[in-house]
Amino acid sequence: MHDEQNGQNPALIELRRRLADGLAQARLTKEQLGVQAGLGRTAVSEAFSPKKRAPSGATVAALARTLKLPVEELLALQRDAAGVGGRGGERPGPGRPIAEWEPHDLEVHPAGPGQTATGSGASGTRALSGYVVREHDRVLSEAVRDVAAGRSRIVILVGTSSTGKTRACWEAVQPLAEKGWRLWHPFDPTRADAALEDLHRVQPRTVVWLNEAQHYLGDRAAGEGVAAAVHHLLVTPERGPVLVLGTLWPEYAQQYTALPAPKEEDPHSRVRELLSGHTLTVPDAFDSQALAAATAIAEDGDRLLADALTRARTDGRITQDLAGAPELLNRYQHASPAAKALLEAAMDARRLGVGLHLPQAFLIDAATDYLTDTDYDQLTDDWAEQAFANLARLVHGKQAPLRRTTPRAPRRPSIPSIAADTPASAPAGPVFRLADYLEQHGRTTRSRLCPPASFWHAAHTCLTHPDDLYNLSKAAGRRHRLQWAHLLSHRAADYGSTDVLCLMADLRKKDGDWREAKRLLRQAADGGNVDALHDLAEMREEVGDKEEAERLLRQAADGGSISALQRLAFMRMSAGDREGADTLALEAVGHGSTGALFLLVLARNEAGQQERAERLLRQLADDGNVSALLHLVMLRESAGDREGAEALAQKAAVQGNANGLYNLAVRREEAGDTVGAERLFRQAADHANTDALFHLAVRREEAGDTVGAERLFRQAADHGSTGALFHLALIREAAGDREGAENLALEAADHGDTEAPYRLVMRREEAGDREGAGRLLQQAVDHGCTDDILETLWPHGLDPDGTPTPPWQPSEYAPPEQHVPPGTR
């Protein structure tokens, strides 16, 4: 190592010479340089001093950008000067030093017009406003302090579009830049593939950047694998410390953390476990304290914040303003009829499950019925060309309402697998992407609308991706548009969707056509669908063919089906093969199966091995399995160890699951310990347990405290309690706020209680309000709330405009090679 203090490090000498030359050319004092670079006086002084050690990468990067010097070249000199150039031939882990990243390359929204640096080799920069620290930033700072002290952490920020999630992550990691940490943003060839490929290579002192984490954790093929790899990274001490940061929209967080219904597949078990206790909510708006801090920064000369405050101070939506969201909304609201029709078709496509890349041909065909007759008659021959050109114009924040995009072609070798669906070819012709903010605006404002006929027709004729068609067929079915659901499901099957074949098989089972159901499932299984194998196994088991059922289940388990593993374990247990059942169940538990965990505990209890059962649960709990911890809670309670049960329940609550506290409260209440039960109910409520909040709200209501009850019901509702939402709907209905009641009932449906709107419909019918009942019924159907009553009201379904569909006869599905051209029969 060269003696830096005595000036014998050539790289450091060259680095300081180039910084000094840049300072002279810029005609700045060191004090002025520090102000413009956002650095302290000491950091700048030491960077130029021959008596000091090499400056940090973050300092060099900031100085280089301000002096318009080539950032990468100076950072290379800095690494060589500091002796961290990677000598020795060891392959570095993924990522690069944090100081080498531009925030916009990590998808931080620019807050102002582009500012391109001049000079040879200088990198372009884009403006960011001053940063306002809020409550979630303090939690992030704690996580950063933990990793700096050697403890790995994961934090996933949850908030709606353009609320500052990614910027918060960027600001949080800056202290780590000074400590030489790396940052890795897995992106190519796809986010999920890149993460799965290289997570095992992540080295200590690395930030893993999972912005828009739905692209990693929600990937159908790789999401669970990514979650498992991240979990392994976090719990392996010798691989730490690492910091995993991610962002999610609330609807994705809700989707991944929701428990599946009984007997349903659990597609996000590992993701749910990973997120449990590690999500951090980012509010939509600045509170009064944050607004005051923003005002102070603006008054200190931050023009971007000052401008944003003039527009958004009233509602506090500062980050959305900075990201360009208001202008996007303005462009939508004041668009020409043709441009607005394209945007609304795109909004509906995204909210109903079509992928990011929307084919131009689909949008053009879909848009026509969004227009009034007058607007349609006034369309010119080049209406679409003009509308797309208008929507491609950028708004503040360099976003466009609807922009043309080029999907990245996959660059991985083709490896045979048991993937559920055949990869679809890229759509012919140009494709477009809707701005995130407008997408979310559409999800909110258009959720109760059913798209018009042109939308469904365009989907049927223009879309080719099997997942898009399958998702739209389900969306049509949920809205009781049965004819379009039928046609789209057949089209999805034509393009290789095996999921839709399973859906068709379910419908055939309901109709009693077991032969056709079996044929469809066999076709899906031949296409690699493990769910189809599982369903075929169930059918064989029901007719007593256990040998064939087990063979099919093993095939499904080999393809990654956790429910098949669990069912195999039950079959082995029933056959008396306890050792085989244990092996299978432990494997299923490792993938998050609570049913298999119950089987293991039950088997040991039946064998009189209670201590062994508890030892197994403790081992799994120590490995982070919260379900095992909850089982232990009730075992300790049943054994009379009330104190131990409470301690375990508190531990589970700290990990994000307060069900143990709630269950103990119920057990104590049943045993007559009302004081102890009330204490535990309150503790569970303090951890946002919705059942406990609902219980306490009912108690308040029974005691006559209607204000306190409604506050608790609202608190439970805010955390997703469908019971609380419907109870609030009844309160609003009784108070005469019919619109408020409808909103809450439909919100309950969004959280899983699809019967809530129909219960309110029945109450209105019973009260003689047929008009109000009919209006809510139509809203519920268009919103996608299914109910058996719809089959009675409209046996043939509804047309897109809400009128009953004339009688029609569904056809059996035939593969494309068996299609018969019209007129040949």
N, C-alpha and C positions, 0 to 999 in steps of 0.2 A: 504493500500500500504506500502510495506517495505521501509525503509530508505536506498536507494541505496548508497548515499554518505558515510554513516557510515558503510557500509559493512554488513548490516543486511538483505540483500536479498539473500536467499539460492541459488536460481537459478543463480543469477549473480556471486556468489562466485564459484559455480561449473563450470560455463561457463569459467571464467577466469582461474581456476585451470587447466582445460583441455586444454585451449589454451597455457598456460605456459608449461605444460608437452609436448605438441606437438612441441613447439618452441625448447625446450631442446633436444628432440629426433632428430629433424631436424638439430640441430647444426647450427642454423642461428642466426644472429643478427636481431634486429627489423628492422633495415634499410634494410638488405638484404630481409627480409620477405616482407616488403612493396614493394620493386622493383618487386619481383616475383609474388606478389598478385595483382599488379597494383593499390596499394593504396598509399595515401599520408602519410608522416611521422607522421603528427598529428593524423590521423585516427587510425594508428597502435598503437601509444603511448597511446591514450585514451582508446583503446580497452582493454589494459592490466592494466590500472591505476585504483586502488580501489577508487580513489577520483572522478572518472567520472561516468556519467550515462551509462546505458547499450548501447553497440555499436549497430548500425543499422543491420538489417537482411542482407543487401548487404555486409557490412563489414565482418560479421561473416561468411557468405557463402564463400567469397573470401579467408579469412584466413584458413577456414577449408579445402578447396580444396588444397590450397598450402601446408598445413601441413599434408595432407592426413589423415584427421580426418573425422568421419561420419557426413556429412553435415546436414542431417535431424535431428539427435539428438541434434546437437549444435543449430540449428535454433529453435527447440522446447524450449530449455533452454533460448534462446534469447527472444522469445515471452513471456515466463513466467516472465523473468526478467523485461521486458519492460511493463508488465501488459496488453498485448494484446492477451492473450491466449484464448479469446472467452468465458469467464465465463458468467453465467447468463442464459444458456440454449437457447439463441436465435440462430436460424438456420443461419449459415453464408451464404453469397451469393456465387455464383459459382466462382471458381478460387482459387488461392493461392498467397501469397506474391511474388512479382516479383523476389525477391532475391532467392527464392527457385527453380526457373526455370533454367534449362540448355538451352542455346540458340539452341542447336541442337534438343531438344525436341519440339521446336517451329518452326522447319523446316528451320533453318539457315544452309546453306550449310557448311559443314566442309571444311577447306582450306588446310588440310594436313593430314598425317597419324594419326591413332588413338593413343592416349596416355592413357593407362589404369592405373589409380591410384592404388597403392597397399595399403594393410592395411585393417583391419576388418571394414566393413561397409562403406568404401570409395566409392564414386561414380566415374565412369569412365568419363573422359573428352576427348574431341577431339579439335584439334588445330584450332584457328582462327588467321588470320593475324592481324597486326595493322590496324586501321581504318582511312580511308581518308575521311574527311568531304568535301562534295560537295554542290552544290546549293540547291538540294532537301532536304538535311539534315538541312539547315538553316530554310526552311519552316516548316519542322517537329518540329524543336526546338521551333518555334513560337507557334505551336499548343500545345506543352507540357507546355510552359509557360502559355498559356491561361487556360488549365485545372488545372494547379497548382494554378491559381488565382480564380478558381471556375466556369469557363465557359466550358461547354461540347463541344467537337469537334469531327469531323470525317475526316480522311484523307485516301484516297485509292491511293496507289502507283501503277502507270501503267508503265510497261516496259517489254521487252522481257525476255526470260528465262535466269536465272543466271546473272542478271545485278546488284544484290545487294539490291533488294527491301526489302526482309525479314531482312537482316542484318541491313539495315537502320532503320527499325522499332525497332529492338532490341536495337540498340545504343540509339535511341531517348528516350526510356522509362527508361533508367538508372537513370536519376535524380529523377524520380518518385519512384524508388526502395528505395532511401534514405528517402523518405517521407512516406514509409509504404504502398504504393499502392499495390493492388492485380492485377493479370493478369489472364484472363480466355480465354482458347483456346477450344471452343466447338468442339467436335470431335466424340463422341461415342453416339449412334450406327452409325449414319452418321453425317456429319458436319451440314447439314441443319436441321435434326431432333433435334440434340442437341441444336442448336441455338434457334430454335422455341420453344423448351421445356422450356428453362431456361432464355431467355432474360428478362422475366418479373421479375426474381429474382436478376438481377444485382444490386449491391449496389453502392453508391457513392464511388469515388476514386478507380475505377476499369478500367483496360485497357481491352477492348474486342478485341480479336486477331482473325481476319478473314483472315488468310493467304490463298492464292489461293481462293479468294472470289467467283470465279465462282461456287465452290462447295456449297456455301450458296445462293448467289443471282441468280444463273442460274438454280437452282433446279426446275424442271418442276412443282412439286407439292407444294413446300414450299417456293420458291424463293421470290415471292411477299409478302408472309407473313413475312419472315425474314426482308425484306426491311421495311415493315410497322412497325414491332416491334422495329427495330433499330431507325427508325425515331421518334417513340414515346419515346423511351429512351432518345434521344438527346434533344427533345423539352419539356420534363417534368422537370421543374427546381428542384423539390424536389428529383429527382432521380440522380442529378448530384452533382459534376462534374464527367463525364466519358470521356474516350478517346477511340474511335473506330478506329482501324487501320486495313487496308486490303491491299491486293496486287492483281493485275490482269494483264494478258497479254493484249496487245493492241487490239487483235481481239475480246476478250470478252468485253472489254470496249466499243469498237465500236458497237458490237452487242446489248449491253444493252442500249446504249444511242441513237441509231438510231431511228428516228421517223418512225412509220409504214406508209405504203402507204394508200391512201384513201380506206375505206371500209375493210381494213385488221384488224385482231385482233391485239391488243396491249399487248403482253405478258409480257412486262417489264416496265410498266408505273411507278410503285412505285420504282423500281430499278433505272430507269432513273432520277426520281425526287431526290432520295437519292444521286446519284452520281453527280448531277448537281452542278458544282462549287466546288467540293470536291475531284477531282482527281489531282494527282501530278505526272508528268512524270519523270521517271528515265532514263537518257540517256544510250545508249548501251556502250559508250566508255568514258574513262577519257579524259578530255580536258587537255591543257597544264598546267594549274594551278594545277589540280588534280594530274597529272603525277609528277610535281615538288614536291608536298606534299608527294606522295608515295615514291619518291626517297629519300627524307629526312628521312622518317621513316625507309626505307630499310638501309640507311647508318648508322642509329642508332642501327642496329643489328637485324632487322626483316628479318629473312632468307626467310620466305615464300613470302613476298613481293619482296624481292631481286630476288628470282628465277622467280617469275611471270614477273617482269620487263624485264628480259633477253629474255623472249619469246614474250611478248605482248606490249612492249613499242611502237612499230611502229603503231599498229592499236588502242592502248589504251583500248583493251578489257581485262582489268585486272581482273575484277570480274569473267568473264567467265573462264579465265585461272585458277583462284584459285578454282573454283567450279568443275574443271575437264572437262570442255566442250571441250577444244582442243584435249585432249586424246580420248574423246568419238568420236569426229569427225575423228581423226586419225584411230581409231579402225574400224570405218565404211569404210573409204576410202581404207584401206589396208586389209579389211576382205577377207576371202576366197569367191569364187563365191557363194557357198551355204549360208554362213553366211550373205553376203551382200543381197542375195535374200530374206532371212527371214526379215532382217531389212527394206528393201524397201517395202515388203508386209505389215509390221507393220506400217511404215510411211504412206502408202496410206490408210490403214484402219483407222488410227486415223484422218487424215486430211479429210476423207470423212464421218466421223461421228460415227465410231464404238467406243464403250466405252473403258475405260482404260485397262480392263482385256481381253486380246486376247487369245482365245483358241489355244492350241498347234496344234491340228488337223487342224484348219483353216490355221494357218501360214504355216504348212508343205505343205498342198495341194495348197495354194495360191502361194507359192514360185516358183513352177516349171517353169512357163512361163517367169519368170524374168531371167532365165538362158539361155545362148546361147546353140545351139545344141551341141557344143563340150563339154561345161561344164556339160550339162545334161547327156550326154553319159558317162562322167567320174565319176558320182556319185557312191559312195559305198553304201552298204546296210545300214550302220550306219551313213550315211551323216548327218541326222537330229540330232542325238544324239551328234555327234562331234560339229556341228555348235552351238547348244544351249549351250553346255558346254563352248565353246570358248566365246560366247557372255555374259555368266554369270560372267566372270572374271572381278573383280573390277578395275576401273581406279582411278587416283588421285582424291580424293574427295569422295571416297567410293561410286561411282556410277558404274552401269553396263550398257552396251548398251541395253541389253534385259535380264531382270531378271524374274525368276519365282516368283510369288506372290500368296498369299492366300487371296481372298476377305473376308472381315468380314461378318459373317452371321448377319442378322438383329435380334435384341433382343427386339423388341417392341411387345406388344400384338397386335393381329389382330383386327382392329377396322373397322367395315363396313363403307364404304365411297363411294363417287361418282367419284372415281379416274378414269382417262381416260383410262388407260390400265391395263390389268391383270398383276400382277408381274410375271416376268419370273423366272424360276428355274435357279440355277447356272449351267454353262456349265459343261458337263461331261469331266473329264480329267484335266490335268494341264493347268493353264493360265499364261500368261506372260505380263509384262509391259515394254513398250519402255521408255528409258531415255527421260526426258523432253527436253533436248537440242537437241537430235536427232529428236524428234517429231517436234519441231519448225523448225529445219533445213529442214526436209522433207516438211513442209508446204510451205517453201520459195522456195526450189530448185525443187520441184516436182509438183508445182501447175499447170503447163501446160501439165502434162502428164496424160493420161488415163490409168489406170491399165490394165494389159493383161487379157486374157480370163480366165486363171487359178484363178485369184483373184475373179472374179465374180462367177465362178463355185463353188469355195470353200466357198464363202459367202452363196450361195444358199444351199449348202449341209451341212455345218458345223455350221453356226451361228444359235442361237435360241432365242436371245433376240429381242423382237419386235421392240424396238427403234433402235437397230443396223440395222436390216433389212429394216426398214422404211427409215432411213437416207440414206442407200445405194441405195434404190430404187429411192429416189429423186436425189441422186448424179448421178446415171446412166441416169435418164431422162434429167437432165441438160446437160449432155454430149451427148445427142441424141442417147444413147445406149438403144433404146426403148424396144428391146426384153428382155434384162436383167432387165430393170426397171419394165416391166410387171411381169416377173417371181418373182422378189424379193418382189414386192408389194403383190403378192398372198401369198408368204411365210410369210411375216410379218403379214398378216391377219390371217394365220393359227396359228401363235403363239400369237395372241391376240392383235395386234395393231389396235385400233379403228381409229387412225389417218390416217392409210393407207386406211381404208374403206371410209373415207371422201374424200381422194385424188381420189380414184376410182370413187366416186360419181361425183366429179367435171368433170372428163373425160367423164363420161356418159352424163352429162348435155350438154357438148360441142358437143357431137355427137347427141343430141336431144333425147336420151333415158331416158326420165324423170321417167319412171316406174322403171327401174333398178336403177337409181340414188336414188329414194325414198327408195327402198328396202335396198340398201347399207347403207344409212343414218340411217334407222330404226335399222339395225343391230348394227351400231356404237353407236347409242343412247341407245340401250338396254345394251350395254357394259359400259355405263356411260360417253360417250363422250359429253360434253356440247356443243362443236362446232357443232356436228351433230344435236343436238336439235335446235340450232339457225338456221341452214340451213333448217331444216324441217319446222320451223316456217316461214321462208321467203317464202318457196314454198307454204305453206297454205295461207299466206297473199296475194300472187300473184294471187291465184284463188278465192280470196274473202272470205275465211274462217277465219275471224279475231278472232273469239272466240277460235278456235283450235290453231291459231298462238299465241295468248296471253297465252294460257295454256302451250304451249311448251316453250315459252320464260320465263315464270315464273319458270318452271322446270330447265331451263338452268341457270337462275339467282340464284336460290337456290344452284346450283352446282358451283357457283363462276364466271359465265360469266359476265364480265363488259359490253361487247357489248350488251348482252341480256337486262341488266338493262337499258342501254341507249335507245335501241329500244322500250322497254316497255314504257319508259317515253314519247317518241315521239308518241306512239299509244295512251297513256292516254291524251296527249295534243290534239291530233287530235279529240279525242272523247269528248273534252270539260271538262275533269276532270283535272283542273289545280292543285288542291291540291295533287291529286295522282301523277301527273307528277312531281311536285316539290319534293315530297318525294323520288321518284325513282331517279330523276336526281341528287339530293344532295348525295344520296348513291353512285351513279356512280362517281360523282365528287370526293368524298372521296377516291375512288380507282384510281384516276388519269385520268378520262375520260374528254377530252377537248370538245368532242361533246356535252356531257351533260351540261357542263358549258355554252356552246354557247346557248343551249336550254333554260336554266334558264334566261340568260340575255335577249334573244329574247322575251321570254314570258312576262317579266316585261316591256320591252320597248313597246311591242304591247299593253300592258294594260295601257300605259301612266305612268308607275311607274319607270321613269328613275333614280330618287334618290334612290329608293329601289334596283334597279339593281346595281347601283354603290356601295351602302352600302354592298350588298352581295359580290361583287367583292373585296372590301377592306377587308372584314372579311376573305375571302378565301386567299387573298394575305398575310395578317398578319399571317395566319397559314402556310405559306410557299409555296402556290400554285403559281408557276411562270406564268402559263397560265392566271390566273386571273389578275396578275399584267400587263401582256401584253395587255389584254382586256382594263384595266383601262387606259393604255397609250393612246390608240386610242380614248377612250371616252373623255378623257381630251382634246385631240387635236381637236376632232370634236366640243367640247364645246368652243373652242377658248382659252383654258388655255394652251398655248404653253409651258410656263415655268413649269407648273405642270406636263405636259406630259413628258418633258425632264427629270425632277427629277425622275419620276417613271421609265422611260426607263433606266436611270443610275442605279437605284436600282436593276432592273432586270439583268442588265449587270454584276453588282458585284456578283449576285447570279449565274452567269454562262450562262445567255442567253441574247445576245445582239440584238436579233431580233427586239426588241422595238425601239432601236436606228436606225436600218436599215429601218424599216417601216416608222418611222418619216421622215427619210431622203428622202425616195421615195415620201411621201406625200408632203413634202416641195418643192421638185423638180417639182412635177406636178403643184404646186401652183405658180411656177415661182421664188421661193426663192432659187436661185442657191447657194448663199453664205452660207445660213443656212444649205442647204442640204449637201454641201461639208463638212462642219464642222461635221455634224452628221455621214456622211459616214466614215470620218476619225476616229471619236470616236468609231464607231462600229468595224472598222478594228483593232483598238488598242486592242479590246477585242476578236480578232481572229474570227470575224464574216465572214464566207466564202463569203456570197453574197456581203458584202461591199468590201472585198478585191478584188473580181472579178470585181466589178463595177469600182473601182479605177484603176485596171490593164487595163481595156478596155479604160478608159480615157487616161492613159499614152500612150497606143498604138496608139490611135487616134491622140495624140499630137506628135507622132513621136519618143517618148522615148521608144525604143524597149527594151533596157537593163532594165530600171526601170519597164516596163510592165512585162517582164519575171520574174523579181524578185518577183513582187506582185502575179503573177499567181502561181509561185512556192510556195509562202507563203500560198496562198489559197489552193493549192493542198495538202500541208503538213497537212492542217486541214480538208482534206476530200472532197474538192470541186470537184465534177465530171466534172463540166463545165471547171474548170481551168485545170484539168488533160487532158481533150480532147484538149483544146486549146494548151496546151504545146505539145501534141502529134502532132498537125498540124504544130507547129513551128519546131519541130524536123524533121518531114517529109519533110518540105520545105527546111531544111538545109541539107538534104541528109542522116540524121541519122535515117535509117529505123528501126533498132533494138530498138533505143531509143523511136521512135514513137510507135512501137508495145508494148513495156513495159508500156508506159504511158496509152495507150488505154486499155490494160488489167487491169491496176491498177484502171482505172475509172470503169471498170466492177466490180472489187472487191468491190468498194464503192457504187455499186447499179445501175450504168448506163450500163446495159448489152448490150445496142445497140451500145456503143462507138466503139468496135472493128469492128462491121459490117459497121458503117459509114466510117471507114477508109478503109475497104475492098472495098466499093463502089467507093471511091475516086481513089483507085488504079486501079480498073476496068475501070473507066472513063479515066484514064491517060494511059490506054493500058498496064498496068503492071499486066498481068494475073498471072504470076508466083508468084509475091509478094502478090497478092490478095489471091491466093490459099493457100499460106503458112500461112498467117495470119488467114484465115478462119479456117484451121485445128487447129491452136493454140487456137482460140477462142472457138471452139467446145470442144476440150479436156480440156480447162480451166473451162468449165462449163457455158459458156455464151449462153443462149438460145435466139432464134430469129425465127420469123415466116418463114423466108426464108428457114430454115432447112427442114421444112415440104415439101416444093416444091423441094428442091435439092435431099433429101433422104427420101421419104415418109415412108419407112419401117425402117428407122434408120440406124445406123452404127454398125458394129462389133467392138469389143474392139481395133482391130488393125487399125481402121479408114476406112476400106473398106465398101462399102454399103452392108447392110444386105439384103439377098434374101427375096422375098415376104413371109409374114407369116400372120396368122390370130389370133388376140388376142382372148382369151377365157374369158367368163364371170366367175366371181369368185363364187365358191361354198365353203361353210364351210367344214372343215376337215371331219365331219361326213357324208357329202354327196359326198366325193371323190369316184371315181370309179376306182378300180385297173386296170392297163393296161391289155388289152387283154380280158376284160370281156364284151366289147360292140361289 
